[in-house]
Amino acid sequence: MTIIDGNIVTVAMPAIQSDLGFSAPGLAWVVNAYLIAFGGLLLLAGRLGDLIGRKRMFVSGLAVFTAASVLCGVATDQGLLIAARAVQGVGGAMTSAVVLGMLVALFPEPREQAKAIAVFSAVGAAGGALGTFLGGALTEALNWHWIFLINLPIGAVALVTAVRVLGNDRGTGLAEGADYPGAALITGALMLTVYTIVGSAEHGTPTTLALAALSLTLFAAFAVRQTRTARPLLRLRVFRSRTLTGANAVQILMIAGMYGFQYIGALYFQRVLGYGELKTGFAFLPAPVAIGVLMVGLSARLIGRFGPYRSLLAGLVLITAGLALLGRLPADGSYVVDVLPAMLLLGAGFAAAMPAVTGLAMSGARPEDSGLASGLFNTTQVVGGSLGLAILTTLAAGRTEGLLADGEQAVAATADGYRLAFWVATGIAAAGIALAATLLRPERGPGATVSAGQKQEHRAPAAASAPAPAARTAD
């Protein structure tokens, strides 16, 4: 529900603009208000989940998100919709920040944990792609209000199920990490970072650089405080893990490329091929189907057979190849010939890479830091998606405007701008391959031998080294 919501709004934006009278800059805040609250609070919510209990944070977030969805659905003016979207972002951060920490506690055995992460990743990937389809279907069949109101029954069922099924965990207590000034610094830094990225095209270069400098200053102030306070909100030791830090860095690049495909791809269908909202949604369906089938059926087996490092590299190679194919899209392209092969490559690559990078990111966290690691992993997703979207859309728009000024026809100029964006996305994904090969290659001690299938390539995540009380209760 939360992941679908990140994309379901995209297709409905023209209808929302027409109904509520948004200007073009104002309409962007329907998305930006959500992203800024969501991205800015993920790290704090993850740490608070460790302190007060991850189930408590998860259930509270579900309630906030569902209630805010209803407010979005009944909104009749711009201010209420934007405010409700910001509250939605708060609820989304509360749930998303702790879910991986809950998974590694519920499934401590490595093979079962790999399966659980594969299912989780499949649901997330399918939600991301299905959001475009559902946005078009609900907007055409009913109206844009229903893209939000549909969350009420889903959220209610999820809330009741979570309360009944998930085991209780007490957390370590707020006294262990109640660094309120630090919380204000990191939340402000993350919100300002996301705001700077998503608004870069509107701000202009001088303002963007100034905001970026301010956000870096806030990050630096937060880091200094964490080294001096008795109860740090964020234990900086987590970044000593090469695996955790490397996996998050690789994810930023991978998500930047994939998010560009999703957003630019939707624009290509509508503005170049002339697809309507519903047809655009149907055009995206092969990707989530491929991702879901491969993640649930093969990803855990691949990781068990070859290890997460090799699975991640293979997935990144397929993603890079798929984006390179999209870099050849013509103005008179055929869906079956020009788009579908690339979409299937991207789906297969994401199915291999996402569970692997998730497992690697969580493997570097101690049990008491698993919520923090989960929040950090989700934060880098938001940063990667926002960064990729800002870079690729700006480059595509600049290329198209330049060609139009030279007298090129609109459709041809638009297609050329999108091709440039896809080639840049290809370069970003290729950089992810290089980074993974550099930072995530397994270390082997003197005289170490390679076991069959590389099953011991990485040990089970530290956060799952012993069953948590919550896991025993749930079992």
C-alpha positions in Angstrom: 0.0 0.0 0.0 2.7 2.5 0.9 4.9 1.6 -2.1 2.0 1.8 -4.6 1.2 5.2 -3.2 4.5 6.5 -4.3 3.6 6.0 -7.9 -0.2 5.8 -8.1 -0.3 9.6 -8.0 1.8 10.1 -11.2 -0.8 9.1 -13.7 -3.6 11.0 -11.9 -1.7 14.3 -11.8 -3.4 15.9 -14.8 -6.8 15.1 -13.4 -5.8 16.5 -10.0 -4.5 19.7 -11.6 -7.6 20.2 -13.6 -10.0 19.6 -10.7 -8.2 21.6 -8.0 -6.7 24.3 -10.3 -3.0 23.7 -9.5 -0.3 25.6 -11.3 2.6 23.5 -12.7 4.9 24.4 -9.8 2.1 23.9 -7.2 1.2 20.5 -8.7 4.8 19.2 -8.0 4.1 19.6 -4.3 1.5 16.9 -4.4 4.5 14.6 -4.9 7.2 16.6 -3.1 5.2 17.0 0.2 5.1 13.2 0.5 8.7 12.6 -0.5 10.2 15.2 1.8 8.3 13.9 4.9 8.9 10.3 4.0 12.6 10.6 3.2 13.3 13.0 6.0 11.8 10.8 8.8 13.0 7.4 7.7 16.2 7.3 9.7 14.6 8.8 12.8 11.7 6.4 12.6 14.0 3.4 12.2 16.0 4.4 15.3 12.8 5.1 17.3 11.6 1.7 16.3 14.7 0.2 18.0 13.9 2.3 21.1 10.2 1.9 21.6 9.6 -1.4 19.7 9.3 -2.0 16.0 5.8 -3.4 16.2 4.5 -0.3 18.0 6.1 2.0 15.3 4.8 -0.2 12.4 1.2 -0.3 13.7 1.2 3.4 14.5 2.5 4.2 11.0 -0.2 2.1 9.4 -2.9 4.1 11.3 -1.4 7.4 10.4 -1.0 6.5 6.7 -4.5 5.2 6.4 -6.1 8.2 8.1 -4.1 10.6 5.9 -5.1 8.7 2.8 -8.8 9.4 3.7 -8.0 13.1 4.1 -6.3 13.0 0.6 -9.3 11.3 -0.9 -11.8 13.9 0.5 -9.6 16.9 -0.2 -11.4 19.7 -2.1 -8.7 22.3 -2.1 -4.9 22.5 -2.7 -3.8 23.2 0.8 -5.6 20.2 2.4 -4.3 17.8 -0.3 -0.7 18.9 0.2 -0.9 18.8 4.0 -2.5 15.4 3.9 0.2 14.1 1.5 2.8 15.3 4.0 1.1 13.4 6.8 0.9 10.3 4.5 4.7 10.6 4.2 5.0 10.6 8.0 3.0 7.4 8.2 4.8 5.8 5.3 8.2 6.5 7.0 7.0 5.0 10.3 6.0 1.7 8.6 8.8 1.4 6.0 11.6 2.3 8.4 11.2 -0.8 10.6 9.9 -3.5 8.3 13.3 -5.0 7.4 14.3 -5.0 11.0 11.2 -7.0 11.8 11.9 -9.4 8.9 15.4 -10.3 10.0 14.2 -10.9 13.6 11.2 -13.1 12.5 13.4 -15.2 10.1 16.8 -15.8 11.8 17.7 -18.8 9.7 19.7 -17.7 6.6 17.8 -19.7 4.0 14.4 -18.7 5.3 15.5 -15.2 5.7 16.6 -15.1 2.0 13.1 -16.3 1.0 11.4 -13.7 3.3 13.5 -10.9 1.8 12.7 -12.1 -1.7 9.0 -12.1 -1.0 9.3 -8.6 0.6 11.2 -7.3 -2.4 8.8 -8.8 -4.8 5.8 -7.1 -3.1 7.7 -3.8 -3.1 8.7 -4.0 -6.8 5.3 -5.1 -7.8 3.7 -2.3 -5.8 6.0 0.2 -7.5 5.0 -0.9 -11.0 1.4 -1.6 -10.3 0.9 1.9 -8.9 1.1 3.3 -12.4 -1.5 0.8 -13.6 -3.9 1.3 -10.7 -3.6 5.1 -11.0 -4.7 5.0 -14.6 -7.5 2.4 -14.0 -9.0 4.2 -10.9 -8.8 7.6 -12.4 -10.5 6.6 -15.7 -13.1 4.3 -14.1 -14.0 6.5 -11.2 -12.0 9.7 -10.4 -8.7 10.7 -8.8 -10.1 10.7 -5.3 -10.2 6.9 -5.3 -6.5 6.5 -5.7 -6.3 7.5 -2.1 -9.7 6.2 -0.8 -8.7 2.6 -1.9 -6.2 2.7 1.0 -8.9 2.7 3.6 -10.0 -1.0 3.3 -6.5 -2.1 2.6 -5.1 -0.2 5.6 -7.8 -1.4 7.9 -7.1 -5.1 7.1 -3.4 -4.6 7.4 -3.8 -2.8 10.7 -6.0 -5.5 12.3 -3.7 -8.3 10.9 -0.5 -6.6 12.2 -2.0 -6.2 15.7 -3.1 -9.9 15.8 -0.1 -11.6 14.1 3.0 -9.7 14.9 4.7 -10.5 18.2 5.4 -7.7 20.7 8.9 -6.3 21.1 9.7 -3.9 23.9 12.7 -2.1 22.4 15.6 -0.8 24.4 13.8 2.3 25.8 13.9 5.9 24.9 16.5 6.5 27.6 19.0 4.7 25.4 18.9 7.1 22.6 16.8 10.2 23.4 19.0 12.7 21.6 16.4 15.3 20.7 18.8 17.9 19.2 20.4 15.2 17.2 17.0 14.1 15.9 16.2 17.6 14.9 19.5 17.9 13.0 19.3 14.7 11.1 15.6 15.1 10.2 16.2 18.7 9.0 19.3 17.5 7.0 17.4 14.7 5.3 14.3 16.8 4.5 16.4 19.6 3.1 18.3 17.1 1.0 15.2 15.7 -0.5 13.7 19.1 -1.0 16.9 20.3 -2.8 16.9 17.3 -5.1 13.2 17.3 -6.1 13.2 21.1 -6.5 16.5 21.5 -8.3 15.0 22.2 -11.7 12.8 25.0 -10.2 15.4 26.5 -7.9 18.2 27.1 -10.4 21.9 26.3 -9.9 22.9 29.0 -7.3 20.0 28.2 -5.0 20.5 24.5 -5.4 24.2 24.7 -4.5 23.4 26.9 -1.5 20.7 24.5 -0.2 23.1 21.5 -0.8 25.8 23.3 1.2 23.3 23.9 4.1 22.2 20.3 4.1 25.8 19.1 4.3 26.4 21.5 7.2 23.5 20.0 9.1 24.8 16.5 8.4 28.2 17.5 9.7 26.7 19.1 12.8 24.8 15.9 13.4 27.9 13.7 13.0 29.8 15.9 15.5 27.0 15.7 18.0 26.8 11.9 17.8 30.4 11.6 18.7 30.0 13.8 21.8 26.6 12.9 23.3 26.2 10.2 25.9 23.1 8.8 24.2 23.5 9.1 20.4 20.5 8.7 18.2 22.7 7.2 15.5 25.6 5.0 16.5 28.2 6.0 13.8 29.8 2.6 14.2 27.2 1.2 11.7 29.1 2.9 8.9 32.3 1.0 9.8 30.6 -2.0 8.1 31.9 -2.1 4.5 29.0 -4.3 3.5 26.3 -2.1 5.0 27.8 1.1 3.6 28.6 -0.4 0.2 25.2 -1.9 -0.2 23.5 1.4 0.5 25.7 3.2 -1.9 25.1 0.7 -4.6 21.3 0.9 -4.0 21.4 4.7 -4.6 22.8 4.1 -8.1 20.5 1.1 -8.9 17.3 2.9 -7.8 18.3 6.1 -9.6 18.5 4.2 -12.9 15.3 2.1 -12.3 13.2 5.0 -11.1 14.3 6.9 -14.3 13.0 4.0 -16.3 9.6 4.0 -14.6 9.1 7.8 -14.8 10.6 8.4 -18.3 9.1 5.2 -19.6 5.6 6.4 -18.6 6.2 9.8 -20.4 7.5 8.0 -23.5 4.3 5.9 -23.7 2.0 8.9 -23.4 3.9 11.7 -25.2 5.7 9.7 -27.9 3.6 6.6 -28.6 0.3 8.4 -27.7 -0.9 5.9 -25.1 -3.7 6.8 -22.7 -3.6 6.4 -18.9 -5.0 2.9 -18.8 -3.0 1.7 -21.7 0.2 3.0 -20.1 -0.7 1.1 -17.0 -1.1 -2.1 -19.0 2.2 -1.5 -20.8 4.0 -1.6 -17.5 2.5 -4.9 -16.3 5.2 -7.3 -17.8 7.8 -5.8 -15.5 6.0 -6.4 -12.1 4.9 -9.9 -13.3 8.5 -10.8 -14.2 9.8 -9.4 -11.0 7.2 -11.2 -8.8 7.6 -14.5 -10.5 11.4 -14.5 -10.5 11.8 -13.1 -7.0 9.5 -15.6 -5.4 10.6 -18.5 -7.5 14.3 -18.0 -8.1 15.9 -15.2 -6.2 16.3 -17.0 -2.9 17.7 -20.1 -4.7 20.2 -18.0 -6.7 21.4 -16.3 -3.5 21.7 -19.7 -1.8 23.5 -21.2 -4.7 25.8 -18.3 -5.8 25.7 -15.9 -2.8 24.4 -12.4 -2.6 27.5 -10.7 -4.2 27.3 -12.7 -7.4 23.5 -12.4 -7.6 23.7 -8.6 -7.2 26.4 -8.3 -9.9 24.3 -10.4 -12.3 21.2 -8.3 -11.6 23.1 -5.1 -12.2 24.4 -6.3 -15.5 20.9 -7.1 -16.7 19.6 -3.7 -15.5 22.4 -2.0 -17.4 21.6 -3.9 -20.5 17.9 -3.1 -20.3 18.5 0.6 -19.9 21.0 0.5 -22.8 18.3 -1.0 -25.0 15.9 1.8 -24.0 18.6 4.3 -25.1 17.7 3.2 -28.7 14.0 4.0 -28.5 12.8 5.6 -31.8 10.0 8.2 -32.1 7.9 5.6 -34.0 8.8 2.7 -31.7 6.9 -0.5 -31.4 6.1 -1.7 -27.9 6.7 -5.4 -28.6 10.0 -4.9 -30.5 11.5 -1.8 -28.8 10.2 -1.7 -25.3 9.2 -5.2 -24.1 12.6 -6.9 -24.4 14.2 -4.1 -22.3 11.4 -4.3 -19.8 11.9 -8.0 -19.3 15.6 -7.5 -18.8 15.0 -4.8 -16.3 12.5 -7.0 -14.4 14.9 -10.0 -14.3 17.8 -7.8 -13.2 15.8 -6.1 -10.5 14.5 -9.5 -9.3 18.1 -10.7 -8.9 19.6 -7.5 -7.5 17.1 -6.2 -5.0 16.9 -9.1 -2.6 20.7 -9.5 -2.7 21.4 -5.9 -1.9 18.8 -5.9 0.8 20.3 -8.9 2.5 23.8 -7.4 2.2 22.6 -4.1 3.7 21.0 -5.7 6.7 23.9 -8.2 7.2 26.1 -5.4 8.6 23.8 -4.4 11.4 23.8 -5.6 15.0 20.5 -6.7 16.5 20.1 -3.5 18.5 20.7 -1.5 15.3 18.4 -3.4 12.9 15.7 -0.8 12.9 18.3 1.9 12.2 19.7 -0.2 9.3 16.2 -0.7 7.9 15.5 3.1 8.1 18.9 3.8 6.5 18.2 1.4 3.6 14.8 2.9 2.9 16.4 6.4 3.1 18.9 5.6 0.4 16.0 4.3 -1.8 14.3 7.7 -1.5 17.5 9.6 -2.1 18.4 7.4 -5.1 15.0 7.7 -6.7 14.8 11.5 -6.1 18.3 12.0 -7.4 17.8 9.9 -10.5 14.5 11.6 -11.3 15.9 15.1 -10.9 19.0 14.4 -13.1 17.2 12.4 -15.8 14.2 14.7 -16.2 16.3 17.8 -16.3 18.6 16.3 -19.0 15.7 15.1 -21.0 13.9 18.4 -20.9 17.0 20.4 -21.7 17.8 18.2 -24.7 14.2 18.4 -26.0 14.0 22.2 -25.6 17.3 22.6 -27.5 16.1 20.5 -30.4 12.7 22.3 -30.5 14.6 25.6 -30.7 16.5 24.1 -33.7 13.3 23.4 -35.5 12.9 19.7 -34.7 9.4 18.2 -34.6 7.9 17.9 -31.1 7.6 14.1 -31.0 11.1 13.5 -32.4 12.6 16.0 -30.1 10.8 14.5 -27.1 12.0 11.0 -28.0 15.6 12.2 -28.4 15.4 13.8 -24.9 14.2 10.5 -23.4 17.0 8.6 -25.2 19.6 10.8 -23.6 18.0 10.2 -20.2 18.2 6.4 -20.7 21.8 6.5 -21.8 22.7 8.5 -18.6 20.7 6.0 -16.6 22.8 3.2 -18.3 25.9 5.0 -17.1 24.5 5.3 -13.5 23.7 1.5 -13.4 27.2 0.7 -14.8 28.7 2.8 -12.0 26.7 0.6 -9.6 28.4 -2.5 -11.0 31.9 -1.0 -10.5 31.0 0.1 -7.0 29.6 -3.3 -6.0 32.7 -5.0 -7.4 34.9 -2.7 -5.4 33.1 -2.5 -2.0 31.1 -5.7 -1.7 33.5 -8.4 -2.9 33.7 -11.0 -0.2 36.9 -11.1 1.9 38.6 -14.4 2.2 41.1 -15.2 4.9 44.4 -17.0 4.4 43.8 -20.5 3.3 40.0 -20.0 2.9 38.3 -22.4 0.6 35.2 -21.8 -1.5 32.4 -24.1 -0.5 30.0 -25.4 -3.1 27.6 -22.8 -4.3 29.3 -20.1 -2.3 26.7 -20.6 0.4 29.0 -19.2 3.0 30.0 -16.2 0.9 28.4 -14.0 3.6 27.3 -14.9 7.0 23.7 -14.6 8.1 22.8 -11.0 9.1 24.1 -10.1 12.5 20.6 -8.8 13.4 19.4 -12.3 13.0 22.1 -14.1 15.0 19.6 -15.0 17.7 15.8 -15.3 17.6 14.3 -12.2 19.2 11.5 -12.4 21.7 9.1 -11.1 19.1 10.0 -13.9 16.8 9.4 -16.5 19.4 6.1 -15.0 20.3 5.0 -14.8 16.6 6.2 -18.4 16.0 
